[in-house]
Amino acid sequence: CHSLTPDEVIVGPSMAGIASRAGSRVPGQSAEEYIRESILNPEAPLVEGFPSGTMPQVWSAELSDEQLNQIVAYLLTLK
């Protein structure tokens, strides 16, 4: 659903460079907080140009804390 190639859109925005962008998306929110919130509540920080309701809203129930932490840690490496 998300590409790792810059500017390539599959369904959602590219994850290329997410670690560099995430910290400036929502004032007062760190990159880690933004990424975590985007996974658990994808409607909260919608990326401009992408419609609501596209990202599944099941991850808070489907992912363990460890799995969520691993995904966030991985996405923070994508600078």
Phi, psi and omega in degrees: 000328180240131178278158170256003177266131181306136175064008177267120180256125174262291172235308178255179181295154177298143176271354178302123178078011183302323181296328180281327182274327191301324183289347180248004183286317181235119180307133178082001181246130178288166177302317180297316179297318180297313181297314180300313180297322180296327179283313186282329182221073188297345178279340184293305182253065181297136175281132181306135178094356180244132185286152175288159177084002182275315182283130178302138180255047184244355192292332178294331178269333186270330184260138172285166177302320180296316179297316178298315179299322179292319178295314179299315179300318178297312182297330177289349176273349185272080182263000000 
